Amino acid sequence: MVNFTSSPLLPAIAQDARTGQVLMLAYMNQAALQKTLETGQAWFWSRSRGELWHKGATSGNYLHVREVTADCDGDAILLRVEPAGPACHTGAVSCFFNQVRSGDQTERDLEVMAATRGAPISGPAPEVEEVHPVELLFHTIEDRKARRPQGSYVAGLLEQGTERVAKKVVEEAGEAAIAAVGQSDQRLIEETADLWFHSLMLLSARGLTPTQVWAELAKRRR
């Protein structure tokens, strides 16, 4: 039995029925569960928009549900599904691809994951299926800049000024280049992510936005 008496929202894990890979975590209320059982496709409750969310309605990447089970306490739901496409709004097969490392990198990893998760950061955040992850990440950077929470990597670096952020971008660009010529594909991906992350911080430090960069790139397609 599913127990909605302890909480109106329960975590719902989607697992590929064919491979066993965990695809995503979302939340269900009683109405979402009922729609899922009735339609055979995954429905969730969008915490950012405050409404039912039909997974795949925007992207076409529906989750066709083959089995629904609850844990022993009835406070978590497992959906065994056949995905019609990538489950993650980033285009990845699974939402679980952010490696969490120990040491100085941990704070940065957590901030990146907070952005790509699409949870509210400062006021209502846009629904993750409708917004590019770069925009969500920039939203997090702007929030850290405004609130300056203690221990934030973003806030600490921005407080050191534009010049320090610019030097960090140069450092990250060098590390990405080194990875490209002598390290693994995964290492290049990680270093490129660091470079993009700090490039967004540099835009923020100068009061610019990714939208302005998109506009400039659009000019170059002509």
N, C-alpha and C positions, 0 to 999 in steps of 0.2 A: 504494500500500500504506500502511496505517496502522501507525505504528511505536510500539508500546507498550513496547518494550525500553528506550528512553531515559527514559520516565516512565510510571508506572502510570495517571496521569490526564492526559488531553489536553484542551485548551480546545476547546469545540464552539460554533460560532456558528450561530444560527438566523436565517435570512433568509426573508422573505416571498417565495414563488415568483412571486406575481402582481405585486407592486409593487417588489420589490428592496430594501425597507426592512429594515435590520438590526433584529431583534426582541430578542434577548437573547444573553448569553454564559453558558454553564454548563460543566460538566466531564463527561467520559465516561471510564469504564474499559472494558476489553474486553467485560465482561458487558453494560454499558449499550449499547454499540454493537451487540452481537449481538441484544439485545432490540429495539432500534430497527429493525434490518434485518428481524427476524422478524415484528414486529407492524405496521410501517408507521406507528408513532407514536413520538414522541421520548421516550427514556429517558435519564436522566443519573445521575451519582453525586453524592449529597448529601454534601458535606464536613462539614456540621454534624451530621448524624445518622449518618453512616458506613454508608449503605445505598443501594440503588438507588432512584431517584426517577422515577416515571411522571409526567411533566409533564401537569397537568390533572386528575389523579386526585382532587384536593381541590376545585378550582375549576370543573372541567368545560371549561376552556380548553385542550383538547388541541392538540398540534402534529402535523398529519398530514404525514408526510414523503413528499416527492415525489422527492428525489434526495439522495444522500450522496456528498460528494467530500472528498478530503484535499489538503493543500497539497503543494508539491514535496518537502518534507522528511518528509512523513508524520507531522508532530507537531502538526497542527491539523486540525480537522474542520469542514466546512461542511454544514449541513443546509438544503436548500431546502424550505420547508414551506408548508402552507396552514393558518393558525391558525383554531381554532374560536371564538376570542374574544381578549381582550387577552392579550398574552404576559407583561406585567409584573404582579407581585403587587399593585401599587398601583392597578391598573385601567387603566393607560396602555397604548396599543397596543404601544409599544416601551419597553424598559427604559432606552433611551438618550435621556433628556430633561433631565438635569442639566447646565446650562450652566456651564462652568468659566471664571471671569473672573480677570483679573490683579489684583494689589494685595492689599489687606487682606481682601477677600472670599474669597480662595483657600483659606485654612485652614478657614473655615467651610464652604465648598462641599465640601471633601474629607471633613470629618467627617460631613456630612449623607449623602454618598454611601456612606461606610463603613457607616453605619447601615442604609440602605435596601438595600445589597447583601446583607445577611444573613450575612456572613462572621463567624466567631467573633471576639469582641471581648475578653471576659474570661470564660474558660470557654466551654462549648458554647452557641452561640446557637440559638434556635428556628428551625425551617425557615421560610423566608420566606413560603411560601404559606399558612402557618397563623397568622401574626402580623401585626397591623396595622402599617403603617410608622411610625405615631406611637410605638408601643410599642418598636419597634426603635431609633428615634431616641432615645427616653428611655433605653434601655439603654446607648447610646453616651455620653450625657451623664453617667449615673451612673458609668460606667467612667472617664471623664475626671476626674470629681470625686474618685474613689477613688485613681487612680494619679497624677494631676497630671503628665502627661508634659510635658516641656519644649517650649515653642512651641505648646501647645494653646490655641486661642481659648477653648474652654469652660472649661478649668482656670483660665486667666488671669482671666476675667470672674468666675467663682465665687469666686476668692480675694479679690476686691474687696468681697464681702459682698452681702447681700440687697438693701440699698438701691440699690447700683449696678446690680444686675440689674433691679430694678424700674424704675429710670430708663430703662434700655435698652428695656424693654417699652413704656414711654410713647413713646419716640422712634420705635420701630418702628410703633406704632399710628398715630402722626401721619403717617408716611411712607406707610402703607397707605391712609389716608384721602385724602391728597394724590393718590396714584396713582388712586384710585377716581374722582375728579372731574376729573382733567385729564391722565391718561396712558393708555397702552395697556393692553389686557387682560393681556398678558404681564407688563407691569410690575406690575400689581396682583397677579397670581399670585405673582411673586417677592417682593413686599413682604409679602403675607399669609404666605408661607412663613417669612420672617424673623420675623414677629410670632409665629407659632406656635412656632417654634424657641426664641425667647427666653422665651415663656410657659412652655415645658417646663423651661427652665433656672430660671425663678423657682420653679416647683413643687419642683424638685430642691433649690434653695437653702433652702426651707422644710421639707424632709423629707417632701414630699407626692408623690403619684404620679398619672398620668393615670387610673388605675382609679377613684380617688376622684372625679375630674371626671365620668367616664362615669356613675357612680352618681348624681351630682347631676343630670346631664342626663336620666337615665332617670326621675327623679321628675317632671320637668317635662313628660313625655309623658302623664301621667295626667290 
